[in-house]
Amino acid sequence: MAEKSLAAIQKEVDDYISQFKEGYFSPLAMLARMSEEVGELAREVNHTYGEKPKKSDEADNSIEMELGDILFILACFANSLGIDLAEAHDKVMHKFNTRDAARWTRKDEP
C-alpha cells in the first residue's frame, strides 16, 4: 500500500464525512469519542502486553485497528477546526528540536 500524507488522510476523511448531512460532531463530542478510542487502545495494549488476557467471548480487536480509529477521529477533529495536521506536526517537532534538544542522551554520544 502506498504511503499517504497527512493532507491526503485529512482529505479522505473529509470526503467521507462530507457525504452526510450531520457532518462533523462538536469538538466536545469528538474529544469524548477520542477518549473512548484511547481507552479501547489501552485495553488492547493491556491484553497484548499487560497482565489482563482477553476473555474468550471478547471481540477480536487489534492495536492496529484501535490506532486507526484514533487517527480517523484525530483527522475529524482537526478538519472540524480547520487545523492542518502536517503543519501542527511541524510546529511540535520544532518545539522538541529546540526546547528539548539536550533533554535525552543521543545514540552517537558516549
C-alpha positions as CSV (number, residue, x, y, z in Angstrom):
1,M,0.0,0.0,0.0
2,A,1.3,3.4,-0.9
3,E,2.1,5.9,1.8
4,K,-0.4,8.7,2.4
5,S,0.4,12.2,3.5
6,L,-1.4,13.7,6.5
7,A,-3.1,16.0,4.0
8,A,-4.3,13.1,2.0
9,I,-5.7,11.4,5.1
10,Q,-7.5,14.6,6.2
11,K,-9.0,15.0,2.7
12,E,-10.1,11.3,2.6
13,V,-11.8,11.7,6.0
14,D,-13.4,15.0,4.9
15,D,-14.7,13.4,1.7
16,Y,-16.2,10.6,3.7
17,I,-17.8,12.9,6.4
18,S,-19.0,15.4,3.8
19,Q,-21.4,12.9,2.3
20,F,-23.6,13.0,5.4
21,K,-25.9,15.8,6.4
22,E,-24.8,15.6,10.1
23,G,-21.2,16.5,9.2
24,Y,-18.6,16.6,12.0
25,F,-19.5,16.3,15.6
26,S,-18.9,19.1,18.0
27,P,-15.4,19.5,19.4
28,L,-16.6,18.3,22.8
29,A,-18.2,15.2,21.3
30,M,-15.1,14.5,19.3
31,L,-12.9,14.7,22.5
32,A,-15.3,12.3,24.2
33,R,-15.0,9.9,21.2
34,M,-11.2,10.2,21.1
35,S,-11.1,9.5,24.8
36,E,-13.3,6.4,24.2
37,E,-10.9,5.2,21.4
38,V,-7.8,5.8,23.6
39,G,-9.5,3.6,26.2
40,E,-10.1,0.9,23.7
41,L,-6.4,1.1,22.7
42,A,-5.4,0.9,26.3
43,R,-7.5,-2.2,26.7
44,E,-5.9,-3.9,23.7
45,V,-2.4,-3.0,24.9
46,N,-3.2,-4.4,28.3
47,H,-4.4,-7.6,26.7
48,T,-1.4,-7.9,24.5
49,Y,1.4,-6.7,26.8
50,G,-0.1,-6.5,30.2
51,E,-1.4,-8.9,32.8
52,K,-5.0,-9.0,31.6
53,P,-5.7,-11.6,29.0
54,K,-8.9,-11.4,26.9
55,K,-11.9,-13.3,27.9
56,S,-12.9,-16.0,25.4
57,D,-16.1,-14.1,24.4
58,E,-14.4,-10.7,23.8
59,A,-14.2,-9.1,20.4
60,D,-11.0,-9.7,18.3
61,N,-9.8,-6.1,18.1
62,S,-6.2,-5.2,17.4
63,I,-3.8,-2.4,18.4
64,E,-3.6,-1.6,14.7
65,M,-7.3,-1.1,14.3
66,E,-7.5,1.0,17.5
67,L,-4.7,3.2,16.3
68,G,-6.6,3.6,13.0
69,D,-9.7,4.6,14.9
70,I,-7.7,7.2,16.8
71,L,-6.2,8.5,13.5
72,F,-9.7,8.8,12.0
73,I,-11.0,10.8,15.0
74,L,-7.9,12.9,15.0
75,A,-8.4,13.8,11.4
76,C,-12.1,14.6,12.0
77,F,-11.2,16.8,15.0
78,A,-8.5,18.7,13.0
79,N,-10.8,19.1,10.0
80,S,-13.7,20.4,12.0
81,L,-11.4,23.1,13.5
82,G,-9.6,23.9,10.3
83,I,-6.2,22.6,11.5
84,D,-3.6,21.2,9.1
85,L,-2.1,18.2,10.9
86,A,1.1,18.4,8.9
87,E,1.6,22.0,10.0
88,A,0.8,21.1,13.6
89,H,3.3,18.3,13.4
90,D,6.0,20.6,12.1
91,K,5.4,23.1,14.9
92,V,5.6,20.3,17.5
93,M,8.8,18.9,16.0
94,H,10.3,22.4,16.1
95,K,9.4,22.6,19.8
96,F,11.0,19.3,20.5
97,N,14.1,20.0,18.5
98,T,14.7,23.3,20.3
99,R,13.3,23.2,23.8
100,D,14.1,19.5,24.3
101,A,17.3,19.4,22.2
102,A,19.5,18.4,25.2
103,R,17.0,16.5,27.2
104,W,17.8,13.0,26.1
105,T,21.0,11.1,25.5
106,R,21.7,10.8,21.8
107,K,22.9,7.4,20.4
108,D,26.0,9.0,18.9
109,E,27.1,10.3,22.4
110,P,29.3,8.2,24.7
